């Protein structure tokens, strides 16, 4: 697999924020969000064998692995990597942009899906794969990064249309106002978590955290 970095940190986003994880960040993305905070993963990378990467997982003390990118599911050995992590008895959180089917990646309760739904401000041309919604379980969630009111209106409309029985996280784009989101959600009855990126609060907006 083509790897940008492997590092230890605290999960900063989503339902499992705060948990220590080993992060395996792949290289290459099939979409290019306008405000992406990991653009350094679009280029370069180190070609590592599956055995090398799994060795890093085996040696780590964390019970969780975060498989992220870029877009990790474009890697040819993505499925085998996930399987081997599960076989080691570890949990794996897959952070994916929702444009690739996760049908074959939900074969174990140790696998957790963090799936993005890209709002207008992301300015991406490749659409969300709607069939993915049927594969999400109670432990999985959809994340929508929100930059402005147009994004927020889009996100709420998506929840209204497709959100029955699904978990949602609304996350402000770094530097935007989280209170705008909280004020719109409070008192509405929506089953939505409003969460910042806590790893950036802890370490700042830098790579490798």
Secondary structure, 3 states (H helix, E strand, C coil): CEEEEEEEEECCCHHHCCCEEEEEEECCCCCCCCCCCCHHHCCCCEECCHHHHHHHHHHCCCCEEEEECCCHHHCCCHHHHHHHHHHCCCEEEEEECCCCCCHHHCCCCCEEEEEECCCHHHCCCCCCCHHHHHHCCCCCEEEEEECCHHHHHHHHHHHHHHCCCCCEEEEECCCCCHHHHHHHHCCCCCCEEECCCHHHHHHCCCCCC
